[in-house]
């Protein structure tokens, strides 16, 4: 396997007394797309929310075990520093509705109080929007509110916003489940390009999507990691019965 | 069963209630219009440039204006807003973001509800005991403090209600960018709810602009022009009160004029609220 960027070690997560992630051991390869799949309530969203420590914001949420980012324990990081290295895109497009497109892209810097010159800002906005394949559609309207865009464009704006911080990993929590098929395919194409520079972890409900774009697939069932392998292997020759049942549509 | 009769009864009952509702609406509207009309009729004759730009004259002399009261009201209210807005918005922010089961939330929420119900004269007396008696003098700032207390509930409630409606996803978006929690609240959540917060602030100001009782023992009133908030100061409600209970007809006329100005200010603030709401309304 290629070099590992993120590794979990006996990782458990809890909401109060309910045990939502059970002893997860997993090594995510660098600059690949890893899909996280499983039926509802299996802990997939919780898993990626632990990677950038958003899990901690929920009351009574706790975790045990260690996650290493480039060999460093993320629980020893300042969480805000960690989140600058690990970006996140959510299920519902959530651009800041008080800000223009331009300000949305640069918001990771402005909200954190970085001082940038006008040219630096312009450059970051342009490259981020180009990376998110949104530049051509919005370059003439950069100072309009981001909420005037379509849902798919808003989602790409959110991707651009997290790319602007130059993260090492991008977490996507069912990024296309609120979008139409055309917007979905645009985002999928985009992710295939982005994996040349970023490590991508995507939670998805959609098996075809996982099969289409991911290099590796993790399958969670009731909080346990039942399968983790190359996507091809998971889909053609799953080792675990539950995975094969899910993939063949017997439950889920 | 005869359907046509039952339908006749149903429809007539329907009509009866409809008419009843409209009549009651008109009945409530009527006093408001009557009051506005009366104040307008009595007050407009007192209004002229002289009235707005001159000081009150001593008893016996004709003419005179209410310049000191207008300036005093503006001073007292601005200082009250400067005190109440930061506190009120902070408390509203805390309420909107805290677990509604927590003890602090429940106790302080109840306290705000009770504060809203405290009669203004009682607040005046309390502030007198806390801020006037210890310093041994009446002052505009003690009046501002009393009014600030009265504004707080409206600001807190509107801030809380507005911020509760800001989608959780925006907070997550900001946190996921590595923005610290306090900055997320101040720079993302509050600006998103700005229209509702402003609405509460302006309505709070409109509510206290006409308060007389809390100012009686605090700002006290002052027949002279005064720009120091640490000295007694005139204000519109106080001047109306003093002129209205006086035995002189021309002072009554001045009281009508001052009432007219006060009502206009409040009307203006209400219109301003609507405009602010439209201007800063955020699409979700």
Interface residues (C-beta under 8 A of the other chain):
Chain A: X52 X54 X57 X59 X80 X81 X82 X83 X84 X87 X88 X90 X92 X94 X95 X96 X97 X98 X107 X108 X111 X112 X113 X145 X147 X158 X161 X162 X165
Chain B: X99 X167 X169 X170 X172 X173 X174 X175 X176 X177 X178 X179 X180 X183 X184 X187 X188 X191 X192 X194 X282 X283 X284
